[in-house]
Amino acid sequence: MIQNYELYLIFNPELTTDQITKEQEGIIDLLSEKLQAQNVNINSEGLRKMAYPISKHRTGFYLLITFDVDIANTK
């Protein structure tokens, strides 16, 4: 049985575009290798204001990753 997942990430606003890309690729590799995720889609929402500060930051780089995983691979 295939299950659809959404993963919302907020990156530190002090990271460079290259650093965010590197982190993003690492997460995608992890999803692909460990969970055999399929149909991985990435939606970068860019720098946005957060509802409340996290570690004294009021903004962050928002990234939404959607993917499908066979439930048998999650155990």
Predicted model as a PDB file, atoms N, CA, C, CB and O in Angstrom, pLDDT in the B-factor column:
MODEL        1                                                                  
ATOM      1  N   MET A   1       0.843  -1.179   0.000  1.00 89.00           N  
ATOM      2  CA  MET A   1       0.000   0.000   0.000  1.00 89.00           C  
ATOM      3  C   MET A   1       0.890   1.246   0.000  1.00 89.00           C  
ATOM      4  CB  MET A   1      -0.960  -0.004   1.224  1.00 89.00           C  
ATOM      5  O   MET A   1       1.823   1.355   0.796  1.00 89.00           O  
ATOM      6  N   ILE A   2       0.592   2.167  -0.892  1.00 89.00           N  
ATOM      7  CA  ILE A   2       1.369   3.398  -1.035  1.00 89.00           C  
ATOM      8  C   ILE A   2       0.736   4.502  -0.192  1.00 89.00           C  
ATOM      9  CB  ILE A   2       1.457   3.830  -2.526  1.00 89.00           C  
ATOM     10  O   ILE A   2      -0.477   4.703  -0.239  1.00 89.00           O  
ATOM     11  N   GLN A   3       1.550   5.212   0.573  1.00 92.00           N  
ATOM     12  CA  GLN A   3       1.096   6.323   1.404  1.00 92.00           C  
ATOM     13  C   GLN A   3       1.788   7.603   0.942  1.00 92.00           C  
ATOM     14  CB  GLN A   3       1.385   6.049   2.913  1.00 92.00           C  
ATOM     15  O   GLN A   3       2.985   7.595   0.655  1.00 92.00           O  
ATOM     16  N   ASN A   4       1.040   8.698   0.871  1.00 94.00           N  
ATOM     17  CA  ASN A   4       1.584   9.995   0.469  1.00 94.00           C  
ATOM     18  C   ASN A   4       1.980  10.768   1.713  1.00 94.00           C  
ATOM     19  CB  ASN A   4       0.558  10.800  -0.377  1.00 94.00           C  
ATOM     20  O   ASN A   4       1.245  10.780   2.700  1.00 94.00           O  
ATOM     21  N   TYR A   5       3.148  11.421   1.672  1.00 94.00           N  
ATOM     22  CA  TYR A   5       3.654  12.203   2.801  1.00 94.00           C  
ATOM     23  C   TYR A   5       4.027  13.605   2.356  1.00 94.00           C  
ATOM     24  CB  TYR A   5       4.865  11.513   3.441  1.00 94.00           C  
ATOM     25  O   TYR A   5       4.378  13.837   1.199  1.00 94.00           O  
ATOM     26  N   GLU A   6       3.945  14.542   3.304  1.00 96.00           N  
ATOM     27  CA  GLU A   6       4.416  15.904   3.102  1.00 96.00           C  
ATOM     28  C   GLU A   6       5.423  16.212   4.198  1.00 96.00           C  
ATOM     29  CB  GLU A   6       3.233  16.931   3.109  1.00 96.00           C  
ATOM     30  O   GLU A   6       5.183  15.920   5.370  1.00 96.00           O  
ATOM     31  N   LEU A   7       6.538  16.796   3.821  1.00 94.00           N  
ATOM     32  CA  LEU A   7       7.582  17.171   4.770  1.00 94.00           C  
ATOM     33  C   LEU A   7       7.847  18.661   4.599  1.00 94.00           C  
ATOM     34  CB  LEU A   7       8.892  16.328   4.553  1.00 94.00           C  
ATOM     35  O   LEU A   7       8.299  19.103   3.543  1.00 94.00           O  
ATOM     36  N   TYR A   8       7.566  19.426   5.636  1.00 94.00           N  
ATOM     37  CA  TYR A   8       7.796  20.873   5.607  1.00 94.00           C  
ATOM     38  C   TYR A   8       9.057  21.167   6.379  1.00 94.00           C  
ATOM     39  CB  TYR A   8       6.589  21.661   6.199  1.00 94.00           C  
ATOM     40  O   TYR A   8       9.194  20.757   7.531  1.00 94.00           O  
ATOM     41  N   LEU A   9       9.987  21.878   5.752  1.00 94.00           N  
ATOM     42  CA  LEU A   9      11.254  22.221   6.396  1.00 94.00           C  
ATOM     43  C   LEU A   9      11.423  23.729   6.422  1.00 94.00           C  
ATOM     44  CB  LEU A   9      12.443  21.555   5.667  1.00 94.00           C  
ATOM     45  O   LEU A   9      11.016  24.428   5.493  1.00 94.00           O  
ATOM     46  N   ILE A  10      12.029  24.227   7.497  1.00 95.00           N  
ATOM     47  CA  ILE A  10      12.382  25.641   7.596  1.00 95.00           C  
ATOM     48  C   ILE A  10      13.878  25.699   7.864  1.00 95.00           C  
ATOM     49  CB  ILE A  10      11.557  26.383   8.728  1.00 95.00           C  
ATOM     50  O   ILE A  10      14.357  25.210   8.887  1.00 95.00           O  
ATOM     51  N   PHE A  11      14.611  26.304   6.929  1.00 95.00           N  
ATOM     52  CA  PHE A  11      16.057  26.416   7.053  1.00 95.00           C  
ATOM     53  C   PHE A  11      16.445  27.776   7.633  1.00 95.00           C  
ATOM     54  CB  PHE A  11      16.729  26.206   5.689  1.00 95.00           C  
ATOM     55  O   PHE A  11      15.741  28.771   7.463  1.00 95.00           O  
ATOM     56  N   ASN A  12      17.563  27.787   8.309  1.00 95.00           N  
ATOM     57  CA  ASN A  12      18.130  29.000   8.881  1.00 95.00           C  
ATOM     58  C   ASN A  12      18.303  30.049   7.777  1.00 95.00           C  
ATOM     59  CB  ASN A  12      19.490  28.700   9.578  1.00 95.00           C  
ATOM     60  O   ASN A  12      18.843  29.736   6.716  1.00 95.00           O  
ATOM     61  N   PRO A  13      17.851  31.296   8.010  1.00 95.00           N  
ATOM     62  CA  PRO A  13      17.956  32.311   6.967  1.00 95.00           C  
ATOM     63  C   PRO A  13      19.392  32.752   6.675  1.00 95.00           C  
ATOM     64  CB  PRO A  13      17.145  33.504   7.355  1.00 95.00           C  
ATOM     65  O   PRO A  13      19.633  33.444   5.686  1.00 95.00           O  
ATOM     66  N   GLU A  14      20.335  32.364   7.511  1.00 95.00           N  
ATOM     67  CA  GLU A  14      21.737  32.727   7.303  1.00 95.00           C  
ATOM     68  C   GLU A  14      22.457  31.787   6.341  1.00 95.00           C  
ATOM     69  CB  GLU A  14      22.461  32.743   8.626  1.00 95.00           C  
ATOM     70  O   GLU A  14      23.593  32.054   5.947  1.00 95.00           O  
ATOM     71  N   LEU A  15      21.801  30.679   5.956  1.00 95.00           N  
ATOM     72  CA  LEU A  15      22.420  29.739   5.025  1.00 95.00           C  
ATOM     73  C   LEU A  15      22.437  30.319   3.618  1.00 95.00           C  
ATOM     74  CB  LEU A  15      21.677  28.393   5.038  1.00 95.00           C  
ATOM     75  O   LEU A  15      21.543  31.072   3.230  1.00 95.00           O  
ATOM     76  N   THR A  16      23.459  29.960   2.867  1.00 94.00           N  
ATOM     77  CA  THR A  16      23.532  30.383   1.468  1.00 94.00           C  
ATOM     78  C   THR A  16      22.668  29.451   0.612  1.00 94.00           C  
ATOM     79  CB  THR A  16      25.010  30.385   0.964  1.00 94.00           C  
ATOM     80  O   THR A  16      22.249  28.386   1.064  1.00 94.00           O  
ATOM     81  N   THR A  17      22.414  29.858  -0.599  1.00 91.00           N  
ATOM     82  CA  THR A  17      21.634  29.037  -1.525  1.00 91.00           C  
ATOM     83  C   THR A  17      22.316  27.695  -1.759  1.00 91.00           C  
ATOM     84  CB  THR A  17      21.434  29.771  -2.862  1.00 91.00           C  
ATOM     85  O   THR A  17      21.646  26.665  -1.846  1.00 91.00           O  
ATOM     86  N   ASP A  18      23.640  27.699  -1.862  1.00 95.00           N  
ATOM     87  CA  ASP A  18      24.385  26.449  -2.054  1.00 95.00           C  
ATOM     88  C   ASP A  18      24.234  25.519  -0.851  1.00 95.00           C  
ATOM     89  CB  ASP A  18      25.870  26.747  -2.300  1.00 95.00           C  
ATOM     90  O   ASP A  18      24.086  24.309  -1.017  1.00 95.00           O  
ATOM     91  N   GLN A  19      24.271  26.073   0.347  1.00 96.00           N  
ATOM     92  CA  GLN A  19      24.123  25.254   1.554  1.00 96.00           C  
ATOM     93  C   GLN A  19      22.726  24.654   1.640  1.00 96.00           C  
ATOM     94  CB  GLN A  19      24.413  26.087   2.808  1.00 96.00           C  
ATOM     95  O   GLN A  19      22.570  23.494   2.022  1.00 96.00           O  
ATOM     96  N   ILE A  20      21.718  25.431   1.289  1.00 93.00           N  
ATOM     97  CA  ILE A  20      20.351  24.916   1.311  1.00 93.00           C  
ATOM     98  C   ILE A  20      20.186  23.815   0.270  1.00 93.00           C  
ATOM     99  CB  ILE A  20      19.337  26.050   1.058  1.00 93.00           C  
ATOM    100  O   ILE A  20      19.556  22.793   0.541  1.00 93.00           O  
ATOM    101  N   THR A  21      20.744  24.018  -0.908  1.00 93.00           N  
ATOM    102  CA  THR A  21      20.683  23.004  -1.965  1.00 93.00           C  
ATOM    103  C   THR A  21      21.361  21.714  -1.517  1.00 93.00           C  
ATOM    104  CB  THR A  21      21.342  23.527  -3.254  1.00 93.00           C  
ATOM    105  O   THR A  21      20.851  20.624  -1.774  1.00 93.00           O  
ATOM    106  N   LYS A  22      22.491  21.828  -0.860  1.00 95.00           N  
ATOM    107  CA  LYS A  22      23.218  20.651  -0.373  1.00 95.00           C  
ATOM    108  C   LYS A  22      22.382  19.896   0.668  1.00 95.00           C  
ATOM    109  CB  LYS A  22      24.582  21.069   0.234  1.00 95.00           C  
ATOM    110  O   LYS A  22      22.303  18.668   0.627  1.00 95.00           O  
ATOM    111  N   GLU A  23      21.761  20.623   1.596  1.00 94.00           N  
ATOM    112  CA  GLU A  23      20.903  19.995   2.603  1.00 94.00           C  
ATOM    113  C   GLU A  23      19.701  19.322   1.946  1.00 94.00           C  
ATOM    114  CB  GLU A  23      20.430  21.037   3.634  1.00 94.00           C  
ATOM    115  O   GLU A  23      19.323  18.211   2.318  1.00 94.00           O  
ATOM    116  N   GLN A  24      19.115  19.990   0.983  1.00 92.00           N  
ATOM    117  CA  GLN A  24      17.960  19.468   0.255  1.00 92.00           C  
ATOM    118  C   GLN A  24      18.320  18.171  -0.456  1.00 92.00           C  
ATOM    119  CB  GLN A  24      17.442  20.505  -0.756  1.00 92.00           C  
ATOM    120  O   GLN A  24      17.563  17.202  -0.397  1.00 92.00           O  
ATOM    121  N   GLU A  25      19.456  18.144  -1.122  1.00 93.00           N  
ATOM    122  CA  GLU A  25      19.900  16.933  -1.821  1.00 93.00           C  
ATOM    123  C   GLU A  25      20.143  15.790  -0.840  1.00 93.00           C  
ATOM    124  CB  GLU A  25      21.177  17.216  -2.624  1.00 93.00           C  
ATOM    125  O   GLU A  25      19.826  14.640  -1.143  1.00 93.00           O  
ATOM    126  N   GLY A  26      20.702  16.092   0.327  1.00 93.00           N  
ATOM    127  CA  GLY A  26      20.933  15.071   1.345  1.00 93.00           C  
ATOM    128  C   GLY A  26      19.633  14.455   1.838  1.00 93.00           C  
ATOM    129  O   GLY A  26      19.554  13.245   2.047  1.00 93.00           O  
ATOM    130  N   ILE A  27      18.622  15.281   2.022  1.00 93.00           N  
ATOM    131  CA  ILE A  27      17.322  14.783   2.472  1.00 93.00           C  
ATOM    132  C   ILE A  27      16.685  13.912   1.401  1.00 93.00           C  
ATOM    133  CB  ILE A  27      16.390  15.949   2.831  1.00 93.00           C  
ATOM    134  O   ILE A  27      16.126  12.858   1.705  1.00 93.00           O  
ATOM    135  N   ILE A  28      16.767  14.347   0.154  1.00 91.00           N  
ATOM    136  CA  ILE A  28      16.196  13.570  -0.945  1.00 91.00           C  
ATOM    137  C   ILE A  28      16.918  12.226  -1.081  1.00 91.00           C  
ATOM    138  CB  ILE A  28      16.280  14.363  -2.269  1.00 91.00           C  
ATOM    139  O   ILE A  28      16.278  11.197  -1.295  1.00 91.00           O  
ATOM    140  N   ASP A  29      18.237  12.237  -0.959  1.00 93.00           N  
ATOM    141  CA  ASP A  29      18.996  10.984  -1.009  1.00 93.00           C  
ATOM    142  C   ASP A  29      18.578  10.055   0.118  1.00 93.00           C  
ATOM    143  CB  ASP A  29      20.503  11.261  -0.930  1.00 93.00           C  
ATOM    144  O   ASP A  29      18.423   8.852  -0.097  1.00 93.00           O  
ATOM    145  N   LEU A  30      18.395  10.594   1.308  1.00 92.00           N  
ATOM    146  CA  LEU A  30      17.974   9.792   2.456  1.00 92.00           C  
ATOM    147  C   LEU A  30      16.593   9.182   2.213  1.00 92.00           C  
ATOM    148  CB  LEU A  30      17.959  10.650   3.735  1.00 92.00           C  
ATOM    149  O   LEU A  30      16.381   7.997   2.473  1.00 92.00           O  
ATOM    150  N   LEU A  31      15.669   9.978   1.723  1.00 91.00           N  
ATOM    151  CA  LEU A  31      14.327   9.464   1.427  1.00 91.00           C  
ATOM    152  C   LEU A  31      14.379   8.363   0.371  1.00 91.00           C  
ATOM    153  CB  LEU A  31      13.411  10.601   0.954  1.00 91.00           C  
ATOM    154  O   LEU A  31      13.702   7.343   0.494  1.00 91.00           O  
ATOM    155  N   SER A  32      15.179   8.577  -0.656  1.00 89.00           N  
ATOM    156  CA  SER A  32      15.266   7.603  -1.745  1.00 89.00           C  
ATOM    157  C   SER A  32      15.941   6.315  -1.305  1.00 89.00           C  
ATOM    158  CB  SER A  32      16.017   8.196  -2.919  1.00 89.00           C  
ATOM    159  O   SER A  32      15.480   5.225  -1.645  1.00 89.00           O  
ATOM    160  N   GLU A  33      17.032   6.428  -0.549  1.00 90.00           N  
ATOM    161  CA  GLU A  33      17.803   5.247  -0.160  1.00 90.00           C  
ATOM    162  C   GLU A  33      17.145   4.465   0.973  1.00 90.00           C  
ATOM    163  CB  GLU A  33      19.199   5.657   0.254  1.00 90.00           C  
ATOM    164  O   GLU A  33      17.026   3.243   0.883  1.00 90.00           O  
ATOM    165  N   LYS A  34      16.724   5.130   2.015  1.00 87.00           N  
ATOM    166  CA  LYS A  34      16.202   4.434   3.200  1.00 87.00           C  
ATOM    167  C   LYS A  34      14.744   4.014   3.060  1.00 87.00           C  
ATOM    168  CB  LYS A  34      16.347   5.316   4.413  1.00 87.00           C  
ATOM    169  O   LYS A  34      14.361   2.939   3.522  1.00 87.00           O  
ATOM    170  N   LEU A  35      13.925   4.857   2.423  1.00 87.00           N  
ATOM    171  CA  LEU A  35      12.501   4.559   2.327  1.00 87.00           C  
ATOM    172  C   LEU A  35      12.046   4.200   0.920  1.00 87.00           C  
ATOM    173  CB  LEU A  35      11.713   5.725   2.813  1.00 87.00           C  
ATOM    174  O   LEU A  35      10.873   3.885   0.717  1.00 87.00           O  
ATOM    175  N   GLN A  36      12.950   4.240  -0.056  1.00 90.00           N  
ATOM    176  CA  GLN A  36      12.612   4.015  -1.457  1.00 90.00           C  
ATOM    177  C   GLN A  36      11.433   4.907  -1.873  1.00 90.00           C  
ATOM    178  CB  GLN A  36      12.275   2.525  -1.698  1.00 90.00           C  
ATOM    179  O   GLN A  36      10.495   4.451  -2.527  1.00 90.00           O  
ATOM    180  N   ALA A  37      11.499   6.183  -1.481  1.00 92.00           N  
ATOM    181  CA  ALA A  37      10.442   7.152  -1.807  1.00 92.00           C  
ATOM    182  C   ALA A  37      10.339   7.326  -3.322  1.00 92.00           C  
ATOM    183  CB  ALA A  37      10.719   8.523  -1.123  1.00 92.00           C  
ATOM    184  O   ALA A  37      11.337   7.289  -4.042  1.00 92.00           O  
ATOM    185  N   GLN A  38       9.115   7.515  -3.774  1.00 92.00           N  
ATOM    186  CA  GLN A  38       8.844   7.717  -5.191  1.00 92.00           C  
ATOM    187  C   GLN A  38       8.104   9.038  -5.359  1.00 92.00           C  
ATOM    188  CB  GLN A  38       8.018   6.533  -5.782  1.00 92.00           C  
ATOM    189  O   GLN A  38       7.559   9.576  -4.395  1.00 92.00           O  
ATOM    190  N   ASN A  39       8.086   9.552  -6.563  1.00 92.00           N  
ATOM    191  CA  ASN A  39       7.366  10.789  -6.887  1.00 92.00           C  
ATOM    192  C   ASN A  39       7.736  11.931  -5.937  1.00 92.00           C  
ATOM    193  CB  ASN A  39       5.856  10.545  -6.837  1.00 92.00           C  
ATOM    194  O   ASN A  39       6.862  12.616  -5.406  1.00 92.00           O  
ATOM    195  N   VAL A  40       9.019  12.123  -5.734  1.00 92.00           N  
ATOM    196  CA  VAL A  40       9.495  13.187  -4.845  1.00 92.00           C  
ATOM    197  C   VAL A  40       9.371  14.528  -5.565  1.00 92.00           C  
ATOM    198  CB  VAL A  40      10.974  12.932  -4.400  1.00 92.00           C  
ATOM    199  O   VAL A  40       9.953  14.726  -6.631  1.00 92.00           O  
ATOM    200  N   ASN A  41       8.609  15.444  -4.972  1.00 93.00           N  
ATOM    201  CA  ASN A  41       8.413  16.781  -5.526  1.00 93.00           C  
ATOM    202  C   ASN A  41       8.866  17.815  -4.507  1.00 93.00           C  
ATOM    203  CB  ASN A  41       6.929  17.010  -5.920  1.00 93.00           C  
ATOM    204  O   ASN A  41       8.602  17.679  -3.312  1.00 93.00           O  
ATOM    205  N   ILE A  42       9.544  18.843  -4.981  1.00 92.00           N  
ATOM    206  CA  ILE A  42      10.080  19.881  -4.106  1.00 92.00           C  
ATOM    207  C   ILE A  42       9.467  21.219  -4.491  1.00 92.00           C  
ATOM    208  CB  ILE A  42      11.630  19.939  -4.189  1.00 92.00           C  
ATOM    209  O   ILE A  42       9.473  21.605  -5.660  1.00 92.00           O  
ATOM    210  N   ASN A  43       8.941  21.918  -3.497  1.00 94.00           N  
ATOM    211  CA  ASN A  43       8.380  23.245  -3.712  1.00 94.00           C  
ATOM    212  C   ASN A  43       9.088  24.209  -2.755  1.00 94.00           C  
ATOM    213  CB  ASN A  43       6.817  23.252  -3.488  1.00 94.00           C  
ATOM    214  O   ASN A  43       8.819  24.212  -1.554  1.00 94.00           O  
ATOM    215  N   SER A  44       9.986  25.019  -3.294  1.00 92.00           N  
ATOM    216  CA  SER A  44      10.693  25.999  -2.487  1.00 92.00           C  
ATOM    217  C   SER A  44       9.838  27.253  -2.383  1.00 92.00           C  
ATOM    218  CB  SER A  44      12.086  26.323  -3.090  1.00 92.00           C  
ATOM    219  O   SER A  44       9.494  27.866  -3.393  1.00 92.00           O  
ATOM    220  N   GLU A  45       9.497  27.632  -1.154  1.00 93.00           N  
ATOM    221  CA  GLU A  45       8.681  28.819  -0.933  1.00 93.00           C  
ATOM    222  C   GLU A  45       9.530  30.036  -0.597  1.00 93.00           C  
ATOM    223  CB  GLU A  45       7.682  28.566   0.178  1.00 93.00           C  
ATOM    224  O   GLU A  45       8.997  31.121  -0.360  1.00 93.00           O  
ATOM    225  N   GLY A  46      10.839  29.864  -0.576  1.00 92.00           N  
ATOM    226  CA  GLY A  46      11.752  30.981  -0.360  1.00 92.00           C  
ATOM    227  C   GLY A  46      11.745  31.495   1.071  1.00 92.00           C  
ATOM    228  O   GLY A  46      11.268  30.829   1.990  1.00 92.00           O  
ATOM    229  N   LEU A  47      12.278  32.674   1.231  1.00 95.00           N  
ATOM    230  CA  LEU A  47      12.401  33.304   2.543  1.00 95.00           C  
ATOM    231  C   LEU A  47      11.049  33.885   2.950  1.00 95.00           C  
ATOM    232  CB  LEU A  47      13.498  34.410   2.531  1.00 95.00           C  
ATOM    233  O   LEU A  47      10.464  34.697   2.233  1.00 95.00           O  
ATOM    234  N   ARG A  48      10.561  33.449   4.124  1.00 96.00           N  
ATOM    235  CA  ARG A  48       9.269  33.909   4.614  1.00 96.00           C  
ATOM    236  C   ARG A  48       9.363  34.261   6.092  1.00 96.00           C  
ATOM    237  CB  ARG A  48       8.188  32.839   4.383  1.00 96.00           C  
ATOM    238  O   ARG A  48      10.223  33.757   6.814  1.00 96.00           O  
ATOM    239  N   LYS A  49       8.485  35.114   6.515  1.00 96.00           N  
ATOM    240  CA  LYS A  49       8.404  35.483   7.927  1.00 96.00           C  
ATOM    241  C   LYS A  49       7.714  34.358   8.691  1.00 96.00           C  
ATOM    242  CB  LYS A  49       7.642  36.833   8.114  1.00 96.00           C  
ATOM    243  O   LYS A  49       6.733  33.786   8.216  1.00 96.00           O  
ATOM    244  N   MET A  50       8.237  34.043   9.886  1.00 94.00           N  
ATOM    245  CA  MET A  50       7.654  33.004  10.723  1.00 94.00           C  
ATOM    246  C   MET A  50       6.689  33.634  11.723  1.00 94.00           C  
ATOM    247  CB  MET A  50       8.758  32.204  11.458  1.00 94.00           C  
ATOM    248  O   MET A  50       6.794  34.823  12.024  1.00 94.00           O  
ATOM    249  N   ALA A  51       5.768  32.857  12.226  1.00 94.00           N  
ATOM    250  CA  ALA A  51       4.778  33.346  13.181  1.00 94.00           C  
ATOM    251  C   ALA A  51       5.419  33.767  14.502  1.00 94.00           C  
ATOM    252  CB  ALA A  51       3.726  32.277  13.434  1.00 94.00           C  
ATOM    253  O   ALA A  51       4.935  34.681  15.170  1.00 94.00           O  
ATOM    254  N   TYR A  52       6.503  33.099  14.872  1.00 94.00           N  
ATOM    255  CA  TYR A  52       7.224  33.440  16.094  1.00 94.00           C  
ATOM    256  C   TYR A  52       8.692  33.126  15.871  1.00 94.00           C  
ATOM    257  CB  TYR A  52       6.660  32.664  17.333  1.00 94.00           C  
ATOM    258  O   TYR A  52       9.025  32.298  15.024  1.00 94.00           O  
ATOM    259  N   PRO A  53       9.575  33.776  16.621  1.00 95.00           N  
ATOM    260  CA  PRO A  53      11.009  33.546  16.409  1.00 95.00           C  
ATOM    261  C   PRO A  53      11.448  32.145  16.842  1.00 95.00           C  
ATOM    262  CB  PRO A  53      11.817  34.590  17.166  1.00 95.00           C  
ATOM    263  O   PRO A  53      10.963  31.591  17.829  1.00 95.00           O  
ATOM    264  N   ILE A  54      12.364  31.609  16.083  1.00 92.00           N  
ATOM    265  CA  ILE A  54      13.022  30.343  16.425  1.00 92.00           C  
ATOM    266  C   ILE A  54      14.511  30.632  16.445  1.00 92.00           C  
ATOM    267  CB  ILE A  54      12.662  29.178  15.399  1.00 92.00           C  
ATOM    268  O   ILE A  54      15.073  31.066  15.440  1.00 92.00           O  
ATOM    269  N   SER A  55      15.152  30.396  17.578  1.00 92.00           N  
ATOM    270  CA  SER A  55      16.575  30.699  17.758  1.00 92.00           C  
ATOM    271  C   SER A  55      16.890  32.140  17.338  1.00 92.00           C  
ATOM    272  CB  SER A  55      17.437  29.711  16.949  1.00 92.00           C  
ATOM    273  O   SER A  55      17.894  32.411  16.679  1.00 92.00           O  
ATOM    274  N   LYS A  56      16.009  33.041  17.739  1.00 94.00           N  
ATOM    275  CA  LYS A  56      16.142  34.481  17.502  1.00 94.00           C  
ATOM    276  C   LYS A  56      15.997  34.884  16.034  1.00 94.00           C  
ATOM    277  CB  LYS A  56      17.471  34.947  18.008  1.00 94.00           C  
ATOM    278  O   LYS A  56      16.277  36.032  15.688  1.00 94.00           O  
ATOM    279  N   HIS A  57      15.571  33.979  15.177  1.00 96.00           N  
ATOM    280  CA  HIS A  57      15.341  34.295  13.770  1.00 96.00           C  
ATOM    281  C   HIS A  57      13.850  34.470  13.546  1.00 96.00           C  
ATOM    282  CB  HIS A  57      15.913  33.188  12.842  1.00 96.00           C  
ATOM    283  O   HIS A  57      13.043  33.674  14.026  1.00 96.00           O  
ATOM    284  N   ARG A  58      13.491  35.504  12.824  1.00 97.00           N  
ATOM    285  CA  ARG A  58      12.079  35.778  12.522  1.00 97.00           C  
ATOM    286  C   ARG A  58      11.711  35.367  11.101  1.00 97.00           C  
ATOM    287  CB  ARG A  58      11.776  37.260  12.722  1.00 97.00           C  
ATOM    288  O   ARG A  58      10.540  35.422  10.726  1.00 97.00           O  
ATOM    289  N   THR A  59      12.690  34.961  10.311  1.00 97.00           N  
ATOM    290  CA  THR A  59      12.449  34.485   8.952  1.00 97.00           C  
ATOM    291  C   THR A  59      13.146  33.147   8.759  1.00 97.00           C  
ATOM    292  CB  THR A  59      12.940  35.516   7.904  1.00 97.00           C  
ATOM    293  O   THR A  59      14.018  32.772   9.543  1.00 97.00           O  
ATOM    294  N   GLY A  60      12.757  32.435   7.717  1.00 96.00           N  
ATOM    295  CA  GLY A  60      13.391  31.174   7.382  1.00 96.00           C  
ATOM    296  C   GLY A  60      13.083  30.807   5.941  1.00 96.00           C  
ATOM    297  O   GLY A  60      12.121  31.302   5.355  1.00 96.00           O  
ATOM    298  N   PHE A  61      13.904  29.939   5.378  1.00 96.00           N  
ATOM    299  CA  PHE A  61      13.672  29.423   4.031  1.00 96.00           C  
ATOM    300  C   PHE A  61      12.747  28.211   4.131  1.00 96.00           C  
ATOM    301  CB  PHE A  61      15.021  29.045   3.325  1.00 96.00           C  
ATOM    302  O   PHE A  61      13.103  27.189   4.717  1.00 96.00           O  
ATOM    303  N   TYR A  62      11.571  28.341   3.558  1.00 96.00           N  
ATOM    304  CA  TYR A  62      10.563  27.290   3.623  1.00 96.00           C  
ATOM    305  C   TYR A  62      10.695  26.367   2.417  1.00 96.00           C  
ATOM    306  CB  TYR A  62       9.146  27.895   3.690  1.00 96.00           C  
ATOM    307  O   TYR A  62      10.891  26.816   1.288  1.00 96.00           O  
ATOM    308  N   LEU A  63      10.582  25.069   2.681  1.00 95.00           N  
ATOM    309  CA  LEU A  63      10.690  24.062   1.634  1.00 95.00           C  
ATOM    310  C   LEU A  63       9.667  22.970   1.915  1.00 95.00           C  
ATOM    311  CB  LEU A  63      12.136  23.474   1.555  1.00 95.00           C  
ATOM    312  O   LEU A  63       9.623  22.426   3.019  1.00 95.00           O  
ATOM    313  N   LEU A  64       8.850  22.650   0.929  1.00 96.00           N  
ATOM    314  CA  LEU A  64       7.866  21.583   1.050  1.00 96.00           C  
ATOM    315  C   LEU A  64       8.280  20.436   0.135  1.00 96.00           C  
ATOM    316  CB  LEU A  64       6.433  22.093   0.698  1.00 96.00           C  
ATOM    317  O   LEU A  64       8.491  20.628  -1.063  1.00 96.00           O  
ATOM    318  N   ILE A  65       8.393  19.243   0.711  1.00 95.00           N  
ATOM    319  CA  ILE A  65       8.735  18.041  -0.054  1.00 95.00           C  
ATOM    320  C   ILE A  65       7.575  17.067   0.080  1.00 95.00           C  
ATOM    321  CB  ILE A  65      10.085  17.393   0.445  1.00 95.00           C  
ATOM    322  O   ILE A  65       7.190  16.714   1.194  1.00 95.00           O  
ATOM    323  N   THR A  66       7.016  16.631  -1.039  1.00 96.00           N  
ATOM    324  CA  THR A  66       5.977  15.605  -1.037  1.00 96.00           C  
ATOM    325  C   THR A  66       6.543  14.356  -1.700  1.00 96.00           C  
ATOM    326  CB  THR A  66       4.683  16.099  -1.773  1.00 96.00           C  
ATOM    327  O   THR A  66       7.329  14.436  -2.644  1.00 96.00           O  
ATOM    328  N   PHE A  67       6.131  13.212  -1.191  1.00 95.00           N  
ATOM    329  CA  PHE A  67       6.637  11.950  -1.728  1.00 95.00           C  
ATOM    330  C   PHE A  67       5.709  10.806  -1.357  1.00 95.00           C  
ATOM    331  CB  PHE A  67       8.058  11.671  -1.214  1.00 95.00           C  
ATOM    332  O   PHE A  67       4.896  10.921  -0.440  1.00 95.00           O  
ATOM    333  N   ASP A  68       5.840   9.701  -2.079  1.00 94.00           N  
ATOM    334  CA  ASP A  68       5.075   8.489  -1.828  1.00 94.00           C  
ATOM    335  C   ASP A  68       6.008   7.402  -1.334  1.00 94.00           C  
ATOM    336  CB  ASP A  68       4.325   8.030  -3.096  1.00 94.00           C  
ATOM    337  O   ASP A  68       7.133   7.259  -1.810  1.00 94.00           O  
ATOM    338  N   VAL A  69       5.511   6.630  -0.355  1.00 93.00           N  
ATOM    339  CA  VAL A  69       6.309   5.537   0.206  1.00 93.00           C  
ATOM    340  C   VAL A  69       5.407   4.320   0.366  1.00 93.00           C  
ATOM    341  CB  VAL A  69       6.953   5.943   1.579  1.00 93.00           C  
ATOM    342  O   VAL A  69       4.266   4.432   0.814  1.00 93.00           O  
ATOM    343  N   ASP A  70       5.926   3.170  -0.001  1.00 89.00           N  
ATOM    344  CA  ASP A  70       5.232   1.914   0.266  1.00 89.00           C  
ATOM    345  C   ASP A  70       5.320   1.666   1.769  1.00 89.00           C  
ATOM    346  CB  ASP A  70       5.852   0.714  -0.559  1.00 89.00           C  
ATOM    347  O   ASP A  70       6.419   1.665   2.324  1.00 89.00           O  
ATOM    348  N   ILE A  71       4.207   1.459   2.427  1.00 84.00           N  
ATOM    349  CA  ILE A  71       4.176   1.291   3.880  1.00 84.00           C  
ATOM    350  C   ILE A  71       5.079   0.156   4.336  1.00 84.00           C  
ATOM    351  CB  ILE A  71       2.754   1.036   4.350  1.00 84.00           C  
ATOM    352  O   ILE A  71       5.605   0.206   5.448  1.00 84.00           O  
ATOM    353  N   ALA A  72       5.271  -0.850   3.523  1.00 82.00           N  
ATOM    354  CA  ALA A  72       6.141  -1.970   3.878  1.00 82.00           C  
ATOM    355  C   ALA A  72       7.586  -1.514   4.079  1.00 82.00           C  
ATOM    356  CB  ALA A  72       6.079  -3.049   2.798  1.00 82.00           C  
ATOM    357  O   ALA A  72       8.341  -2.183   4.786  1.00 82.00           O  
ATOM    358  N   ASN A  73       7.992  -0.387   3.473  1.00 68.00           N  
ATOM    359  CA  ASN A  73       9.351   0.112   3.601  1.00 68.00           C  
ATOM    360  C   ASN A  73       9.572   0.950   4.855  1.00 68.00           C  
ATOM    361  CB  ASN A  73       9.701   0.919   2.395  1.00 68.00           C  
ATOM    362  O   ASN A  73      10.708   1.330   5.139  1.00 68.00           O  
ATOM    363  N   THR A  74       8.525   1.249   5.610  1.00 68.00           N  
ATOM    364  CA  THR A  74       8.658   2.116   6.787  1.00 68.00           C  
ATOM    365  C   THR A  74       8.934   1.343   8.061  1.00 68.00           C  
ATOM    366  CB  THR A  74       7.409   2.936   6.968  1.00 68.00           C  
ATOM    367  O   THR A  74       9.118   1.952   9.114  1.00 68.00           O  
ATOM    368  N   LYS A  75       8.969   0.043   8.000  1.00 65.00           N  
ATOM    369  CA  LYS A  75       9.180  -0.761   9.220  1.00 65.00           C  
ATOM    370  C   LYS A  75      10.597  -1.188   9.366  1.00 65.00           C  
ATOM    371  CB  LYS A  75       8.297  -1.977   9.222  1.00 65.00           C  
ATOM    372  O   LYS A  75      10.940  -1.868  10.333  1.00 65.00           O  
TER     373      LYS A  75                                                      
ENDMDL                                                                          
END                                                                             
